[in-house]
Amino acid sequence: MNTDAHFRSRRSNVLARRGMVATSQPLAAQAGLSILQAGGNAADAAIATAAMLNVVEPISTGIGGDCFALFYDATTQQVTALNGSGRAPAAASLRSLTELGYTSMPVYTGHSVSIPGTVAGWSDLLDCHGRMTLADVLQPAIWSAENGYPVSEWIANGWRSQEKKLRRDLDWQSGDRDNGPEQPSGHELLIDGRAPYAGEIMRIPTLGSTLRGIAAEGKDFIYRGDFARQLSEHVQRYGGWITAVDMATHASTWDEPITADYRGVRLYECPPNGQGLAAILALNLAAGYDLASMAPAQRVHTLIECMRLGFADAQQWVCDPRAHAIPLNGLVSKEYADRRRTRVDADRAAQHVPYGSPMAGSDTVYLSVVDGEGNACSFINSLYMGTGSGLVVPGTGVSLQNRASLFVLDPAHPNVLAPNKRPYQTIIPALTVHSEGEFAGALHASFGVMGGYMQPQGHLQMIVHLIDLGMTPQQALDEPRWALAGPHDGLGAREEGGLVLIEEGWDFAIMADLAQRGHRLAPVTGFGRSVFGGGQIILREPRSGVLTGGSDPRKDGCAVGW
């Protein structure tokens, strides 16, 4: 790795051999590390970290959301993909929404809540790959929920943005029809009706009680019994369809990962209904260019155009493959990438990018764990938009996601709302292994970049930083980023020459060059930089087993090693 000359990092890489955890909040990282030190492996530490994040960053993740994981088994050198996302309720109705006047999915009503898959995902990952029980790994989270913790800075800032949603204020601009109770249970996540300040002690005893129930009864505590009934009644109170039967029939799935080979490493992504396909498509396109030898502006332009094409296909094809056939083998093929690459203009930004057909010839937490044996878990957990729907199951401290809002209401689209169907998912973990030479099959890196539609864009940029530019993990994370504006950024869509968000730190000459090529740039500074997500990277040197970790400066977190 190149460690000289243009060193930009504001913090050093973390180095260790016996295990490492990297995530967006230090207490959560330490919770995972404590599990490794107690004899747990990467899967055990991942769930302990995720559960702690539910407590210390409850505006972004938790029991009421979904999760995805990639697990690398050092003994077999196999990568497995866990889909811990939920489905639409059996009574979900396209017709009922259109009759209510909706032309797109509501975002914050009960209709936007799909079955939360998190706890089933936690349990199933432990059953398949872990050594410990839920009761073991939930203890740090339970203690912190009941005894309190000081709220960290970035999280405090994000929490303030969720106050009105949690209170369901009358002037809250949701755009949805909200006929729920006058005293919403979102107050369980507030202090006297407001978000906690940075450094203020926050306790969430109701969430602690829920976690104790899970520790005692396992996933059945969530999916069968009183909690499932309470959740269903609360969602129905706000217009949704979830029933206790929907909760009881939920199940995770284990899927075959999708891959892309890139200059000696193989990228693994979870398959649809996740948007990892966008990262695979963009990386396959980028493989056709000598990015390392390009001038910086030319390289950024090329990557943006590759990403536009990747998103155009992902927005068309990503859906629940069990409900609608996806031409997946064709989409991820080199031949398809070669055809699509002809649409990239070396000098001009595309103004319109249609999706292709291979058959023709935004508020998440990410964590990475690698244990001393070389097992790795790349794990992501989310409520989607901030506190999700803003609905909190009364007396439980559990925020409910709004993932069903990612369905579309066009009956002809593969991702149309339908009963028992999974929606398009933005959350995606990533993992790379060596694909060539002496160490073929060995772990290369466990990494991810959380943040809505930033995620596949972050994966692409991190791989190029690590592989093409020879950066260390911390350098790769510290570099300024670009992002094609997503549909919920309020800054324009990706199609028709949509905006390119540019983070503070880019050289002015590069931005001027991109503008001359036709890119519509929108500079982003300050706390607004959260739109570029928060990444974590753990790199493993296959010969010595040394772990090198980096953590995103756009978050409160860190990498911790043992």
Buried (B, 14 or more C-beta within 10 A) or exposed (E): BEEEEEEEBEEEBBEBBBBBBBBBBBBBBBBBBBBBEBEBBBBBBBBBBBBBBBBBBBBBBBBBBBBBBBBBBBEEBEBBBBBBBBBBBBBBBBEEBEEEEBEEBBBBBBBBBBBBBBBBBBBBBBBBBBBBBBBBBBBBBBBBBBEBBBBBEBBBBBBBBBBBBBBBEEEBEBEBBBEBEEEBBBBBBBBEEEBBBBEEEBBBEBBBBBBBBBBEBBBBBBBBBEBBEBBBBBBBBBBBBBBBEBBEEBEBBEBEBBBBBBBBBBBBBBBBBBBBBBBBBBBBBBBBBEBEEBEBBBBBBBBBBBBBBBBBBBBBBBBBBEBBEBBBEBBBBEEBBEBBBEBBEEEEBBEEBEEBBBEEEBBBBBBBBBBBBBBBBBBBBBBBBBBBBBBBBBBBBBBBBBBBBBBBBEEEBBBBBBBBBBBBBBBBBBBBBBBEEEBEEBBBBBBBBBBBBBBBBBBBBBBBBBBBBEBBBBBBBBBBBBBBBBBBBEBBBBBEBBBBBBBEEBEEEBBEBBBEBBBBBBEBEEEEBBBBBBBBBBBBBBEEBEBBBBBBBBBBBBBBBB
